[in-house]
Amino acid sequence: MNFKFKENNNSSLTFAGIGVFWQRKHKIFLLASLIIVILLGAYVWRKALYGSEWSDEKKQEYLGAQSKSVTLRDADFKKALDDFELRKNENDFNKINIKDIFAAY
């Protein structure tokens, strides 16, 4: 039995047409995509630099958070300084004079 199938060359012609079209126009597509990426990057960069405006509420919230973050306890700080000075004085008092072997004779 001989079957005669109709050959479908549309797909091969389509791929061949796309390939030929790509060979002719690929530089234009790559240049256009490069320009689009550069413009998008410039937009995002400009938006980050100049578009960062805060509302008055957000500013007050930030200032409030900054003022609450550090509280200095004066008594504990003074006690730590006194302890440091005491240790420094004890270390200076216990120094032993040792002959310097590297000094010139």
N, C-alpha and C positions, 0 to 999 in steps of 0.2 A: 504494500500500500504506500502510495506516495501522497504525502501531505504537503500542501503548499501553504506555508505560513507567510503572512504579509510581514516583511521585515520592517521594524520600526527604527528608522535612522534618525528620528527627531531628537532622541536623547544624545546621540553622539554628535549630531550637528549642533545641538544647543551647547554642549560642552566645548566643542571646537570653536563655536562663535564667541563664547565667553572667554576662552583662552586667547583668541586673536584680539578681542576687545581689550582684555587686560594688558596684553603686550603693547598695545598702542597707547593706552591711557593710564598706565599705572603710575607714571610720574606725577600726573595731575592729581590723582587720588591721594598719593602720599603727601604731596605738597599741601593739598587742602586739609588733610587730617593734621599735619604739622601746624598749620596756621590756626586751626580750631583749638588744638591743645595749648598752644602758646597764648591765645586770647583767653581761654578758660583759666589758665594759670595766672595771667595778669589780673583778671577779674577777682579771683579768689584772694590774691595777694593784696590788691587794693581794698577789698572788703575787710580783710583782717587788719590792715593798717588804719584806715580812716572810718570804718564802720563800727568801731567799738565804743559807742556812747552808752553811758550808764544813766539810768533814771535816778532821780533824787532819792527814792526809796532804797534802791540798790546801793547807792553811795553811803547812805546813813547806816545800812545794815553792815557794810564792809567796815566802816569806821568803828562801829560798835563791837564787831568781832575782834578787831585789832586791839582795841583798848582793853578788852577783857582777857586777852591771851597771856599777858605778862604782869604778874603782881610780885613785887619785891618785898620780902619780909625782912625788914631792917634789922630786927633783933638776931635772927638766924645768920644774916650776912655778917653782922658785926662779930658774932661769936666765931664764925669761920675765919674771919680775918685775924682775930686775936689768936686763935689756935695756930694759924699759919705763921704769925710772927713769933709765937712761943717756940715752935719747932725750928724756925730759922735761927733763933738765938741759941737754942740748945745745940744745934749743929755747928754754929760758929764757935761756941764755947769748947766743944770737944775736939777741935782740930789739933792734930799733932804735927809739929814741924818735922818734916822728913828731909834729909839731905837730898838735894836735886842732883841726880847722877848724870843728867844731860847738860848741866851748866858747864861752861868753859872754865878750865883751871887757871 
